[in-house]
């Protein structure tokens, strides 16, 4: 069909196709621009959520460190109390022996 067309008609058709191609190109760029903006917003939201998660994890790590230190102190206090209790038993036994000797 194109072979049968006159040269001026072919030129008009090619120009129309060129204009349509440019229009499609412009529309595609606009749509991709909108899509990119949308995706950028979504990525920004994800990044904000990760920042929030990082902050919470930092707080949890700090809390765990404090609790670990407190547990360590409690263990040391329990050991001291056990030693004191053993010392009291020894002291009472010694007092009993001293009383018998007197």
One Martini backbone bead per residue (centre of mass of N, CA, C, O) as a GRO file, in nm:
protein
  102
    1UNK     BB    1   0.057   0.064  -0.021
    2UNK     BB    2   0.303   0.253   0.002
    3UNK     BB    3   0.405   0.209  -0.294
    4UNK     BB    4   0.138   0.359  -0.421
    5UNK     BB    5   0.211   0.613  -0.312
    6UNK     BB    6   0.281   0.919  -0.297
    7UNK     BB    7   0.533   1.116  -0.200
    8UNK     BB    8   0.362   1.319  -0.025
    9UNK     BB    9   0.209   1.103   0.133
   10UNK     BB   10   0.455   0.968   0.256
   11UNK     BB   11   0.557   1.218   0.402
   12UNK     BB   12   0.305   1.261   0.578
   13UNK     BB   13   0.314   0.985   0.715
   14UNK     BB   14   0.598   1.015   0.839
   15UNK     BB   15   0.528   1.269   1.003
   16UNK     BB   16   0.298   1.143   1.167
   17UNK     BB   17   0.471   0.923   1.290
   18UNK     BB   18   0.674   1.112   1.423
   19UNK     BB   19   0.470   1.261   1.602
   20UNK     BB   20   0.367   1.009   1.748
   21UNK     BB   21   0.640   0.926   1.862
   22UNK     BB   22   0.683   1.184   2.027
   23UNK     BB   23   0.426   1.164   2.195
   24UNK     BB   24   0.489   0.891   2.319
   25UNK     BB   25   0.755   0.975   2.446
   26UNK     BB   26   0.641   1.194   2.631
   27UNK     BB   27   0.434   1.017   2.780
   28UNK     BB   28   0.637   0.814   2.889
   29UNK     BB   29   0.807   1.014   3.051
   30UNK     BB   30   0.579   1.106   3.236
   31UNK     BB   31   0.506   0.826   3.352
   32UNK     BB   32   0.788   0.764   3.459
   33UNK     BB   33   0.802   1.008   3.645
   34UNK     BB   34   0.568   0.925   3.824
   35UNK     BB   35   0.682   0.649   3.904
   36UNK     BB   36   0.942   0.756   4.033
   37UNK     BB   37   0.809   0.929   4.250
   38UNK     BB   38   0.654   0.699   4.384
   39UNK     BB   39   0.903   0.525   4.453
   40UNK     BB   40   1.052   0.736   4.621
   41UNK     BB   41   0.839   0.752   4.841
   42UNK     BB   42   0.855   0.456   4.924
   43UNK     BB   43   1.157   0.455   4.997
   44UNK     BB   44   1.134   0.673   5.214
   45UNK     BB   45   0.950   0.513   5.402
   46UNK     BB   46   1.140   0.277   5.444
   47UNK     BB   47   1.374   0.441   5.561
   48UNK     BB   48   1.220   0.547   5.806
   49UNK     BB   49   1.160   0.271   5.930
   50UNK     BB   50   1.455   0.187   5.965
   51UNK     BB   51   1.528   0.413   6.155
   52UNK     BB   52   1.329   0.327   6.376
   53UNK     BB   53   1.448   0.045   6.416
   54UNK     BB   54   1.733   0.132   6.492
   55UNK     BB   55   1.654   0.291   6.742
   56UNK     BB   56   1.524   0.053   6.893
   57UNK     BB   57   1.774  -0.130   6.894
   58UNK     BB   58   1.954   0.057   7.054
   59UNK     BB   59   1.777   0.060   7.306
   60UNK     BB   60   1.784  -0.246   7.356
   61UNK     BB   61   2.088  -0.276   7.386
   62UNK     BB   62   2.106  -0.091   7.630
   63UNK     BB   63   1.915  -0.249   7.813
   64UNK     BB   64   2.071  -0.516   7.808
   65UNK     BB   65   2.330  -0.404   7.929
   66UNK     BB   66   2.208  -0.311   8.194
   67UNK     BB   67   2.092  -0.587   8.280
   68UNK     BB   68   2.358  -0.740   8.279
   69UNK     BB   69   2.489  -0.572   8.499
   70UNK     BB   70   2.276  -0.626   8.717
   71UNK     BB   71   2.307  -0.933   8.725
   72UNK     BB   72   2.603  -0.932   8.805
   73UNK     BB   73   2.557  -0.791   9.079
   74UNK     BB   74   2.361  -1.000   9.196
   75UNK     BB   75   2.556  -1.236   9.193
   76UNK     BB   76   2.761  -1.107   9.383
   77UNK     BB   77   2.564  -1.067   9.620
   78UNK     BB   78   2.496  -1.365   9.659
   79UNK     BB   79   2.782  -1.458   9.723
   80UNK     BB   80   2.813  -1.286   9.973
   81UNK     BB   81   2.573  -1.405  10.130
   82UNK     BB   82   2.679  -1.693  10.136
   83UNK     BB   83   2.939  -1.629  10.285
   84UNK     BB   84   2.803  -1.504  10.534
   85UNK     BB   85   2.645  -1.755  10.612
   86UNK     BB   86   2.891  -1.936  10.649
   87UNK     BB   87   3.026  -1.758  10.864
   88UNK     BB   88   2.799  -1.782  11.075
   89UNK     BB   89   2.818  -2.082  11.115
   90UNK     BB   90   3.113  -2.084  11.204
   91UNK     BB   91   3.073  -1.889  11.440
   92UNK     BB   92   2.869  -2.059  11.601
   93UNK     BB   93   3.048  -2.307  11.630
   94UNK     BB   94   3.278  -2.160  11.777
   95UNK     BB   95   3.114  -2.060  12.018
   96UNK     BB   96   3.034  -2.340  12.116
   97UNK     BB   97   3.328  -2.438  12.175
   98UNK     BB   98   3.406  -2.214  12.367
   99UNK     BB   99   3.190  -2.270  12.582
  100UNK     BB  100   3.290  -2.558  12.646
  101UNK     BB  101   3.577  -2.470  12.736
  102UNK     BB  102   3.479  -2.280  12.977
   0.00000   0.00000   0.00000
